[in-house]
Each structure stands twice: as C-alpha cells, then as structure tokens.
Amino acid sequence: MYQGYARPFRLYEPILLILKTADTRIEDVCEAVWRQLLREQPSNGYEGVKNAMMKARLGDLIRRYYPSEAAPLGTSPSHFLIRIMNMDS
C-alpha cells in the first residue's frame, strides 16, 4: 500500500494511517509527511478561512494519531505545533 499507492501519489494522510497501522516509526518519513501537511493550503481565496480550516484539520489529525508511531515528532502535540510554527519564522 505504501510503496505502490500512498507514496507515489503523495497521499499524506493515508501514509500516516499506514504508519499507525503498521506500528512503525520512520522518523524522516513521519517528519516529511507532517511538514507537507502543514504546507498544504485549502483552495479558497479567504486567508482567515484558510487558517481556520488548516488549524481544524491539523488538530483533527494530531488527535487521531497521537499517541502512535504516526504522531508528530516531539514530546506532545503542542510541542510539535510550537516547533513547526517557529520553523518558518
């Protein structure tokens, strides 16, 4: 599933599900997936709506995958978000 489907088509959320289901942590894959999910933007023209949608989506994903092997890097979801938010500053 991962090699033939999720990775070639860059299906980031299914990649997280595969990591969680396999109970496997691949640090570079996990970090790259979360970074890409943070870079994706909803496709509408209103910046405030984009930010709210992105925060809600990330919150849902973090709650779904924490704690597991697909969880964001760091000691807690809030630690991960703080680290990523500071990354682009």
CNS distance restraints for C-alpha pairs under 8 A (distance, minus, plus):
assign (resid   1 and name CA) (resid   5 and name CA) 5.26 0.50 0.50
assign (resid   1 and name CA) (resid   6 and name CA) 6.28 0.50 0.50
assign (resid   1 and name CA) (resid  18 and name CA) 7.90 0.50 0.50
assign (resid   2 and name CA) (resid   6 and name CA) 4.84 0.50 0.50
assign (resid   2 and name CA) (resid   7 and name CA) 5.60 0.50 0.50
assign (resid   2 and name CA) (resid  15 and name CA) 6.62 0.50 0.50
assign (resid   2 and name CA) (resid  18 and name CA) 6.96 0.50 0.50
assign (resid   3 and name CA) (resid   7 and name CA) 5.66 0.50 0.50
assign (resid   3 and name CA) (resid   8 and name CA) 6.96 0.50 0.50
assign (resid   4 and name CA) (resid   8 and name CA) 6.59 0.50 0.50
assign (resid   5 and name CA) (resid   9 and name CA) 6.22 0.50 0.50
assign (resid   6 and name CA) (resid  10 and name CA) 5.82 0.50 0.50
assign (resid   6 and name CA) (resid  11 and name CA) 4.90 0.50 0.50
assign (resid   6 and name CA) (resid  12 and name CA) 7.19 0.50 0.50
assign (resid   6 and name CA) (resid  14 and name CA) 6.34 0.50 0.50
assign (resid   6 and name CA) (resid  15 and name CA) 5.91 0.50 0.50
assign (resid   7 and name CA) (resid  11 and name CA) 6.41 0.50 0.50
assign (resid   7 and name CA) (resid  12 and name CA) 7.80 0.50 0.50
assign (resid   7 and name CA) (resid  15 and name CA) 7.12 0.50 0.50
assign (resid  11 and name CA) (resid  15 and name CA) 6.31 0.50 0.50
assign (resid  12 and name CA) (resid  16 and name CA) 6.48 0.50 0.50
assign (resid  12 and name CA) (resid  33 and name CA) 5.76 0.50 0.50
assign (resid  12 and name CA) (resid  36 and name CA) 7.70 0.50 0.50
assign (resid  12 and name CA) (resid  37 and name CA) 6.97 0.50 0.50
assign (resid  13 and name CA) (resid  17 and name CA) 6.45 0.50 0.50
assign (resid  14 and name CA) (resid  18 and name CA) 6.12 0.50 0.50
assign (resid  15 and name CA) (resid  19 and name CA) 6.25 0.50 0.50
assign (resid  15 and name CA) (resid  33 and name CA) 7.66 0.50 0.50
assign (resid  16 and name CA) (resid  20 and name CA) 6.14 0.50 0.50
assign (resid  16 and name CA) (resid  30 and name CA) 7.39 0.50 0.50
assign (resid  16 and name CA) (resid  33 and name CA) 7.59 0.50 0.50
assign (resid  16 and name CA) (resid  65 and name CA) 7.71 0.50 0.50
assign (resid  16 and name CA) (resid  70 and name CA) 5.31 0.50 0.50
assign (resid  17 and name CA) (resid  21 and name CA) 5.98 0.50 0.50
assign (resid  17 and name CA) (resid  70 and name CA) 7.26 0.50 0.50
assign (resid  18 and name CA) (resid  22 and name CA) 5.94 0.50 0.50
assign (resid  19 and name CA) (resid  23 and name CA) 5.92 0.50 0.50
assign (resid  19 and name CA) (resid  24 and name CA) 5.40 0.50 0.50
assign (resid  19 and name CA) (resid  25 and name CA) 6.63 0.50 0.50
assign (resid  19 and name CA) (resid  69 and name CA) 6.29 0.50 0.50
assign (resid  19 and name CA) (resid  70 and name CA) 5.38 0.50 0.50
assign (resid  20 and name CA) (resid  24 and name CA) 6.72 0.50 0.50
assign (resid  20 and name CA) (resid  65 and name CA) 7.18 0.50 0.50
assign (resid  20 and name CA) (resid  68 and name CA) 5.95 0.50 0.50
assign (resid  20 and name CA) (resid  69 and name CA) 5.37 0.50 0.50
assign (resid  20 and name CA) (resid  70 and name CA) 5.05 0.50 0.50
assign (resid  23 and name CA) (resid  68 and name CA) 7.25 0.50 0.50
assign (resid  23 and name CA) (resid  69 and name CA) 5.61 0.50 0.50
assign (resid  23 and name CA) (resid  70 and name CA) 7.97 0.50 0.50
assign (resid  24 and name CA) (resid  69 and name CA) 5.67 0.50 0.50
assign (resid  24 and name CA) (resid  70 and name CA) 7.73 0.50 0.50
assign (resid  25 and name CA) (resid  30 and name CA) 7.19 0.50 0.50
assign (resid  25 and name CA) (resid  69 and name CA) 4.90 0.50 0.50
assign (resid  25 and name CA) (resid  70 and name CA) 6.62 0.50 0.50
assign (resid  26 and name CA) (resid  30 and name CA) 5.95 0.50 0.50
assign (resid  27 and name CA) (resid  31 and name CA) 6.02 0.50 0.50
assign (resid  28 and name CA) (resid  32 and name CA) 6.00 0.50 0.50
assign (resid  29 and name CA) (resid  33 and name CA) 6.07 0.50 0.50
assign (resid  30 and name CA) (resid  34 and name CA) 6.33 0.50 0.50
assign (resid  30 and name CA) (resid  70 and name CA) 6.32 0.50 0.50
assign (resid  30 and name CA) (resid  71 and name CA) 7.79 0.50 0.50
assign (resid  30 and name CA) (resid  72 and name CA) 7.18 0.50 0.50
assign (resid  30 and name CA) (resid  73 and name CA) 7.78 0.50 0.50
assign (resid  31 and name CA) (resid  35 and name CA) 6.11 0.50 0.50
assign (resid  31 and name CA) (resid  72 and name CA) 6.99 0.50 0.50
assign (resid  31 and name CA) (resid  73 and name CA) 6.69 0.50 0.50
assign (resid  32 and name CA) (resid  36 and name CA) 6.10 0.50 0.50
assign (resid  33 and name CA) (resid  37 and name CA) 6.18 0.50 0.50
assign (resid  34 and name CA) (resid  38 and name CA) 6.28 0.50 0.50
assign (resid  34 and name CA) (resid  72 and name CA) 6.67 0.50 0.50
assign (resid  35 and name CA) (resid  39 and name CA) 6.39 0.50 0.50
assign (resid  35 and name CA) (resid  84 and name CA) 7.80 0.50 0.50
assign (resid  36 and name CA) (resid  40 and name CA) 6.34 0.50 0.50
assign (resid  37 and name CA) (resid  58 and name CA) 7.96 0.50 0.50
assign (resid  38 and name CA) (resid  54 and name CA) 7.84 0.50 0.50
assign (resid  38 and name CA) (resid  58 and name CA) 7.67 0.50 0.50
assign (resid  41 and name CA) (resid  50 and name CA) 6.78 0.50 0.50
assign (resid  41 and name CA) (resid  54 and name CA) 7.10 0.50 0.50
assign (resid  42 and name CA) (resid  50 and name CA) 5.70 0.50 0.50
assign (resid  42 and name CA) (resid  53 and name CA) 7.21 0.50 0.50
assign (resid  42 and name CA) (resid  54 and name CA) 7.16 0.50 0.50
assign (resid  43 and name CA) (resid  50 and name CA) 7.78 0.50 0.50
assign (resid  44 and name CA) (resid  49 and name CA) 7.98 0.50 0.50
assign (resid  44 and name CA) (resid  50 and name CA) 7.02 0.50 0.50
assign (resid  45 and name CA) (resid  50 and name CA) 7.88 0.50 0.50
assign (resid  46 and name CA) (resid  50 and name CA) 6.20 0.50 0.50
assign (resid  47 and name CA) (resid  51 and name CA) 6.23 0.50 0.50
assign (resid  48 and name CA) (resid  52 and name CA) 6.27 0.50 0.50
assign (resid  49 and name CA) (resid  53 and name CA) 6.03 0.50 0.50
assign (resid  50 and name CA) (resid  54 and name CA) 6.04 0.50 0.50
assign (resid  51 and name CA) (resid  55 and name CA) 6.11 0.50 0.50
assign (resid  52 and name CA) (resid  56 and name CA) 6.18 0.50 0.50
assign (resid  53 and name CA) (resid  57 and name CA) 6.08 0.50 0.50
assign (resid  54 and name CA) (resid  58 and name CA) 6.05 0.50 0.50
assign (resid  55 and name CA) (resid  59 and name CA) 5.97 0.50 0.50
assign (resid  56 and name CA) (resid  60 and name CA) 6.19 0.50 0.50
assign (resid  57 and name CA) (resid  61 and name CA) 6.27 0.50 0.50
assign (resid  58 and name CA) (resid  62 and name CA) 6.04 0.50 0.50
assign (resid  59 and name CA) (resid  63 and name CA) 6.15 0.50 0.50
assign (resid  60 and name CA) (resid  64 and name CA) 6.10 0.50 0.50
assign (resid  61 and name CA) (resid  65 and name CA) 6.15 0.50 0.50
assign (resid  62 and name CA) (resid  66 and name CA) 5.65 0.50 0.50
assign (resid  62 and name CA) (resid  71 and name CA) 6.73 0.50 0.50
assign (resid  62 and name CA) (resid  72 and name CA) 7.17 0.50 0.50
assign (resid  62 and name CA) (resid  77 and name CA) 6.50 0.50 0.50
assign (resid  65 and name CA) (resid  69 and name CA) 7.80 0.50 0.50
assign (resid  65 and name CA) (resid  70 and name CA) 5.84 0.50 0.50
assign (resid  65 and name CA) (resid  71 and name CA) 4.96 0.50 0.50
assign (resid  65 and name CA) (resid  72 and name CA) 7.96 0.50 0.50
assign (resid  66 and name CA) (resid  70 and name CA) 7.45 0.50 0.50
assign (resid  66 and name CA) (resid  71 and name CA) 4.83 0.50 0.50
assign (resid  66 and name CA) (resid  72 and name CA) 7.43 0.50 0.50
assign (resid  66 and name CA) (resid  77 and name CA) 7.24 0.50 0.50
assign (resid  67 and name CA) (resid  71 and name CA) 5.88 0.50 0.50
assign (resid  71 and name CA) (resid  77 and name CA) 7.97 0.50 0.50
assign (resid  72 and name CA) (resid  76 and name CA) 7.93 0.50 0.50
assign (resid  72 and name CA) (resid  77 and name CA) 6.63 0.50 0.50
assign (resid  72 and name CA) (resid  80 and name CA) 6.16 0.50 0.50
assign (resid  73 and name CA) (resid  80 and name CA) 6.00 0.50 0.50
assign (resid  74 and name CA) (resid  79 and name CA) 5.93 0.50 0.50
assign (resid  74 and name CA) (resid  80 and name CA) 5.40 0.50 0.50
assign (resid  75 and name CA) (resid  79 and name CA) 6.28 0.50 0.50
assign (resid  75 and name CA) (resid  80 and name CA) 7.52 0.50 0.50
assign (resid  76 and name CA) (resid  80 and name CA) 6.41 0.50 0.50
assign (resid  77 and name CA) (resid  81 and name CA) 6.31 0.50 0.50
assign (resid  78 and name CA) (resid  82 and name CA) 6.14 0.50 0.50
assign (resid  79 and name CA) (resid  83 and name CA) 6.14 0.50 0.50
assign (resid  80 and name CA) (resid  84 and name CA) 6.16 0.50 0.50
assign (resid  81 and name CA) (resid  85 and name CA) 5.95 0.50 0.50
assign (resid  82 and name CA) (resid  86 and name CA) 6.20 0.50 0.50
assign (resid  83 and name CA) (resid  87 and name CA) 6.20 0.50 0.50
assign (resid  84 and name CA) (resid  88 and name CA) 7.32 0.50 0.50
assign (resid  85 and name CA) (resid  89 and name CA) 7.24 0.50 0.50
